[in-house]
Amino acid sequence: MKKIKLQATTTFGLEAVVKREVEKLGFKDISVSDGYVEYSSDLEGIAKSNLWLRSADKVLYIVGRFQAVTFEELFDYTYSLPWTELLPEDAKFVVNGKSIKSTLSSVPACQSITEKAIINKLKTKYNVDRFKKNGAEYSIQVALLKNTVTITLNTSGPSLHKRGYRHGQVMAPLKETMAAALIQLSYWNKDRILLDPCCGSGTIPIEAAMIGRNIAPGLSRKFDAEKWSFIPKEIWQEERKKAYQAINYDINLQIYASDINKHAVEIAKVNAENAGVDDCIEFSQTPFNKLKLPGDYGVCVCNPPYAERMGSLADVERLYTDMGKLFNSNKTWSTYFITSHEGFEKLYGRKADKKRKLFNGNVKTDYYQYFGPRPNKEK
Ligand SMILES: C[S@@+](CC[C@H](N)C(=O)[O-])C[C@H]1O[C@@H](n2cnc3c(N)ncnc32)[C@H](O)[C@@H]1O
């Protein structure tokens, strides 16, 4: 079994969530840094990580890590890596770079030295003057941080938030990876009610339903590494098969999603259908001030408008006040709101039990968390 190291990249603030997911998948030697989680794996782990990680952005294969303060060192160490085992003759490879607090600060220069070293190494195996680069994609990254160079291959291709189910969108949609993280940071589990009263394109309820049904989030999409010659095709087939077998179609979920906007609700329903979870979610077009709570001990996970990207400030502030009134009248509920509005707690009428700083795209937000009691049967 070939031992390798993987790096799951994350949005800042979600490292702990991704670490928990990596642990749950059974990976070992896990370490956490700002913006990523690293762990030991085998080749199967590439397929497993891409199919199952819900909150990570990308899964990178670490080809090598070394110190370099001169271009000669960068070239020599890069050349020494096993490129001839990884890249076929027709590999369509591109080298991206980044450099933070490092002597080698010119990113274009680092990229071209790295590419040159790889080409020279490949020429020791393939007898060609120029590589055609018309085969499978291999996106290589040379990342320098305080003179430590990490060279990776992006196994995912496009970011993992692109699950493939979201065709229609509303304004200011949440990334699927962020929605999955917000749910996993909440008290929600498959036996409890979940409510998103500002569901937009349905990302939060759909991600919850996929968690509840144990649907691997990557099951409906492709990954760059599926076309790589050093990973046997059977590995992907096997991991996909296992993921299909793991789906729990019999589970009864109580997921409620509503929005004031009719068009948003229609889009959300289609997205839920695409994700294969439309039968798990009860959608309705309901303005928040007309909403009735569908039971006790529920969990509300919500990405309301912030008045930054959508909504007028007065409407948004009235909505937050209405939310406080409804949920403060039923203390059995646990509620979670992500917003950039710093006056949220005041408008909601209660200080949050916990706040977590998160970036929603480029917007600095807080995740306000209000913990209700656990239902009797959970105790
Ligand atoms: C930031 S978007 C939610 C995006 C959603 N999480 C997604 O991924 O598509 C906020 C949503 O709140 C809805 N909304 C605004 N005011 C509302 C109200 N008073 N009652 C219910 N929904 C409201 C908007 O129509 C919009 O779809």
The ligand as an SDF file (V2000), in Angstrom:
LIG
                    3D

 27 29  0  0  0  0  0  0  0  0999 V2000
  -28.2770   35.4010    1.9870 C   0  0  0  0  0  0  0  0  0  0  0  0
  -29.6910   34.7810    1.2090 S   0  0  0  0  0  0  0  0  0  0  0  0
  -29.6750   33.0860    1.6360 C   0  0  0  0  0  0  0  0  0  0  0  0
  -28.8640   32.3130    0.6720 C   0  0  0  0  0  0  0  0  0  0  0  0
  -28.9220   30.8270    0.8900 C   0  0  0  0  0  0  0  0  0  0  0  0
  -28.2520   30.4020    2.1210 N   0  0  0  0  0  0  0  0  0  0  0  0
  -28.3190   30.1050   -0.3140 C   0  0  0  0  0  0  0  0  0  0  0  0
  -27.3050   29.4070   -0.1760 O   0  0  0  0  0  0  0  0  0  0  0  0
  -28.8170   30.2880   -1.4290 O   0  0  0  0  0  0  0  0  0  0  0  0
  -30.9710   35.3770    2.2210 C   0  0  0  0  0  0  0  0  0  0  0  0
  -32.3810   34.9480    1.8340 C   0  0  0  0  0  0  0  0  0  0  0  0
  -33.2770   35.4930    2.7860 O   0  0  0  0  0  0  0  0  0  0  0  0
  -34.5090   35.7500    2.1360 C   0  0  0  0  0  0  0  0  0  0  0  0
  -35.2750   36.7070    2.9520 N   0  0  0  0  0  0  0  0  0  0  0  0
  -35.0740   38.0500    3.0870 C   0  0  0  0  0  0  0  0  0  0  0  0
  -35.9820   38.5590    3.9250 N   0  0  0  0  0  0  0  0  0  0  0  0
  -36.7830   37.5500    4.3370 C   0  0  0  0  0  0  0  0  0  0  0  0
  -37.9060   37.4510    5.2160 C   0  0  0  0  0  0  0  0  0  0  0  0
  -38.3880   38.5250    5.8260 N   0  0  0  0  0  0  0  0  0  0  0  0
  -38.4560   36.2390    5.3900 N   0  0  0  0  0  0  0  0  0  0  0  0
  -37.9810   35.1300    4.7800 C   0  0  0  0  0  0  0  0  0  0  0  0
  -36.9370   35.1850    3.9250 N   0  0  0  0  0  0  0  0  0  0  0  0
  -36.3330   36.3600    3.7180 C   0  0  0  0  0  0  0  0  0  0  0  0
  -34.0990   36.2690    0.7720 C   0  0  0  0  0  0  0  0  0  0  0  0
  -35.1370   36.1000   -0.1730 O   0  0  0  0  0  0  0  0  0  0  0  0
  -32.8520   35.4150    0.4660 C   0  0  0  0  0  0  0  0  0  0  0  0
  -33.1850   34.3090   -0.3300 O   0  0  0  0  0  0  0  0  0  0  0  0
  1  2  1  0
  2  3  1  0
  2 10  1  0
  3  4  1  0
  4  5  1  0
  5  6  1  0
  5  7  1  0
  7  8  2  0
  7  9  1  0
 10 11  1  0
 11 12  1  0
 11 26  1  0
 12 13  1  0
 13 14  1  0
 13 24  1  0
 14 15  1  0
 14 23  1  0
 15 16  2  0
 16 17  1  0
 17 18  1  0
 17 23  2  0
 18 19  1  0
 18 20  2  0
 20 21  1  0
 21 22  2  0
 22 23  1  0
 24 25  1  0
 24 26  1  0
 26 27  1  0
M  CHG  2   2   1   9  -1
M  END
$$$$
